[in-house]
Amino acid sequence: MPDFAYFNHSIHVKKGIGCESCHGRVDQMPLMWREHSLNMEWCLACHRDPAKFIRPREEVFTMGFDPERMKTPMSQAEMASKLLEAYHVQGSTNCSACHR
């Protein structure tokens, strides 16, 4: 992340965005590397459509999370619609959220 961009892990964890979404499958990396570009457009894509990445808070640190393997299996879309509302997730693309 560049110095001029503000980033806070805790808000992403609180909103149910898994570590794997940004960092990749670190459990399968013999050495850490950057899985995604982490550039502004990449971040904005998730902020525009967080439903693809949201998961239950207790699964944020789970690598290889699959909602169809939960106790009550469901699709990502089904789970996302419930969690987006429950966690009050809004797809914010307000520039001042990251550029302060």
CYANA upper distance limits for C-alpha pairs under 8 A (distance plus 0.5 A):
  1 MET  CA      5 ALA  CA      7.12
  1 MET  CA      7 PHE  CA      8.37
  1 MET  CA     38 LEU  CA      7.65
  1 MET  CA     39 ASN  CA      8.38
  4 PHE  CA     99 HIS  CA      6.87
  4 PHE  CA    100 ARG  CA      7.97
  5 ALA  CA     98 CYS  CA      5.65
  5 ALA  CA     99 HIS  CA      5.64
  5 ALA  CA    100 ARG  CA      7.72
  6 TYR  CA     97 ALA  CA      7.99
  6 TYR  CA     98 CYS  CA      5.12
  6 TYR  CA     99 HIS  CA      6.66
  6 TYR  CA    100 ARG  CA      7.29
  7 PHE  CA     98 CYS  CA      6.97
  8 ASN  CA     12 HIS  CA      7.68
  9 HIS  CA     13 VAL  CA      6.79
 10 SER  CA     14 LYS  CA      6.48
 11 ILE  CA     15 LYS  CA      6.61
 12 HIS  CA     16 GLY  CA      6.80
 12 HIS  CA     17 ILE  CA      5.79
 12 HIS  CA     18 GLY  CA      8.33
 13 VAL  CA     17 ILE  CA      6.00
 13 VAL  CA     18 GLY  CA      7.24
 13 VAL  CA     19 CYS  CA      8.40
 13 VAL  CA     57 ARG  CA      7.38
 13 VAL  CA     60 VAL  CA      7.01
 14 LYS  CA     57 ARG  CA      7.22
 14 LYS  CA     87 TYR  CA      8.38
 15 LYS  CA     54 ILE  CA      7.96
 15 LYS  CA     57 ARG  CA      7.76
 15 LYS  CA     87 TYR  CA      6.24
 15 LYS  CA     88 HIS  CA      8.27
 15 LYS  CA     89 VAL  CA      7.02
 16 GLY  CA     54 ILE  CA      5.67
 16 GLY  CA     55 ARG  CA      5.61
 16 GLY  CA     56 PRO  CA      6.15
 16 GLY  CA     57 ARG  CA      5.26
 16 GLY  CA     59 GLU  CA      8.39
 16 GLY  CA     60 VAL  CA      6.52
 16 GLY  CA     87 TYR  CA      8.22
 17 ILE  CA     21 SER  CA      7.38
 17 ILE  CA     53 PHE  CA      6.44
 17 ILE  CA     54 ILE  CA      5.40
 17 ILE  CA     55 ARG  CA      6.77
 17 ILE  CA     57 ARG  CA      8.31
 17 ILE  CA     60 VAL  CA      6.68
 18 GLY  CA     22 CYS  CA      8.19
 18 GLY  CA     53 PHE  CA      7.58
 18 GLY  CA     54 ILE  CA      7.49
 18 GLY  CA     55 ARG  CA      7.31
 18 GLY  CA     59 GLU  CA      7.64
 18 GLY  CA     60 VAL  CA      4.54
 18 GLY  CA     61 PHE  CA      6.55
 18 GLY  CA     62 THR  CA      7.96
 19 CYS  CA     23 HIS  CA      6.37
 19 CYS  CA     24 GLY  CA      7.85
 19 CYS  CA     60 VAL  CA      6.68
 19 CYS  CA     61 PHE  CA      6.42
 19 CYS  CA     63 MET  CA      8.50
 20 GLU  CA     24 GLY  CA      4.86
 20 GLU  CA     25 ARG  CA      6.11
 20 GLU  CA     26 VAL  CA      7.85
 20 GLU  CA     61 PHE  CA      8.07
 20 GLU  CA     62 THR  CA      8.37
 20 GLU  CA     63 MET  CA      6.71
 20 GLU  CA     64 GLY  CA      8.31
 21 SER  CA     53 PHE  CA      6.90
 22 CYS  CA     35 GLU  CA      7.77
 22 CYS  CA     36 HIS  CA      7.07
 22 CYS  CA     38 LEU  CA      8.04
 23 HIS  CA     34 ARG  CA      7.18
 23 HIS  CA     35 GLU  CA      6.28
 23 HIS  CA     36 HIS  CA      7.60
 24 GLY  CA     34 ARG  CA      8.42
 24 GLY  CA     35 GLU  CA      5.91
 24 GLY  CA     36 HIS  CA      8.13
 25 ARG  CA     29 MET  CA      7.34
 25 ARG  CA     63 MET  CA      6.62
 25 ARG  CA     64 GLY  CA      7.77
 26 VAL  CA     32 MET  CA      7.27
 26 VAL  CA     63 MET  CA      8.31
 27 ASP  CA     63 MET  CA      7.48
 29 MET  CA     33 TRP  CA      8.18
 37 SER  CA     42 TRP  CA      7.38
 38 LEU  CA     42 TRP  CA      6.36
 38 LEU  CA     43 CYS  CA      6.82
 39 ASN  CA     43 CYS  CA      6.91
 40 MET  CA     44 LEU  CA      6.59
 41 GLU  CA     45 ALA  CA      6.65
 42 TRP  CA     46 CYS  CA      7.43
 43 CYS  CA     47 HIS  CA      6.83
 44 LEU  CA     48 ARG  CA      6.45
 44 LEU  CA     93 THR  CA      7.07
 45 ALA  CA     49 ASP  CA      6.88
 46 CYS  CA     50 PRO  CA      5.52
 46 CYS  CA     52 LYS  CA      8.24
 46 CYS  CA     53 PHE  CA      8.05
 47 HIS  CA     91 GLY  CA      5.30
 47 HIS  CA     92 SER  CA      6.33
 47 HIS  CA     93 THR  CA      6.82
 48 ARG  CA     91 GLY  CA      5.53
 48 ARG  CA     92 SER  CA      7.46
 48 ARG  CA     93 THR  CA      7.46
 49 ASP  CA     91 GLY  CA      6.95
 50 PRO  CA     54 ILE  CA      6.66
 50 PRO  CA     91 GLY  CA      7.03
 51 ALA  CA     76 GLN  CA      8.22
 51 ALA  CA     77 ALA  CA      7.42
 51 ALA  CA     80 ALA  CA      5.59
 51 ALA  CA     81 SER  CA      7.70
 51 ALA  CA     84 LEU  CA      7.56
 52 LYS  CA     76 GLN  CA      7.47
 52 LYS  CA     77 ALA  CA      7.98
 52 LYS  CA     80 ALA  CA      7.87
 54 ILE  CA     80 ALA  CA      6.60
 54 ILE  CA     83 LEU  CA      7.71
 54 ILE  CA     84 LEU  CA      8.05
 55 ARG  CA     59 GLU  CA      6.88
 55 ARG  CA     60 VAL  CA      7.14
 55 ARG  CA     67 PRO  CA      8.38
 55 ARG  CA     79 MET  CA      7.94
 55 ARG  CA     80 ALA  CA      7.56
 55 ARG  CA     83 LEU  CA      7.70
 56 PRO  CA     60 VAL  CA      7.25
 56 PRO  CA     83 LEU  CA      7.63
 59 GLU  CA     65 PHE  CA      7.55
 66 ASP  CA     70 MET  CA      7.78
 67 PRO  CA     73 PRO  CA      6.58
 67 PRO  CA     74 MET  CA      6.34
 67 PRO  CA     75 SER  CA      6.63
 67 PRO  CA     76 GLN  CA      6.61
 67 PRO  CA     79 MET  CA      7.86
 68 GLU  CA     72 THR  CA      8.24
 68 GLU  CA     73 PRO  CA      4.79
 68 GLU  CA     74 MET  CA      5.59
 68 GLU  CA     75 SER  CA      6.50
 68 GLU  CA     76 GLN  CA      8.39
 69 ARG  CA     73 PRO  CA      6.20
 70 MET  CA     74 MET  CA      8.14
 74 MET  CA     78 GLU  CA      6.60
 74 MET  CA     79 MET  CA      6.83
 75 SER  CA     79 MET  CA      6.71
 76 GLN  CA     80 ALA  CA      6.32
 77 ALA  CA     81 SER  CA      6.71
 78 GLU  CA     82 LYS  CA      7.31
 79 MET  CA     83 LEU  CA      6.71
 80 ALA  CA     84 LEU  CA      6.24
 81 SER  CA     85 GLU  CA      7.11
 82 LYS  CA     86 ALA  CA      6.63
 83 LEU  CA     87 TYR  CA      6.23
 83 LEU  CA     88 HIS  CA      8.47
 84 LEU  CA     88 HIS  CA      6.31
 84 LEU  CA     89 VAL  CA      5.47
 84 LEU  CA     90 GLN  CA      8.10
 85 GLU  CA     89 VAL  CA      7.04
 93 THR  CA     97 ALA  CA      8.18
 95 CYS  CA     99 HIS  CA      6.35
 96 SER  CA    100 ARG  CA      6.00
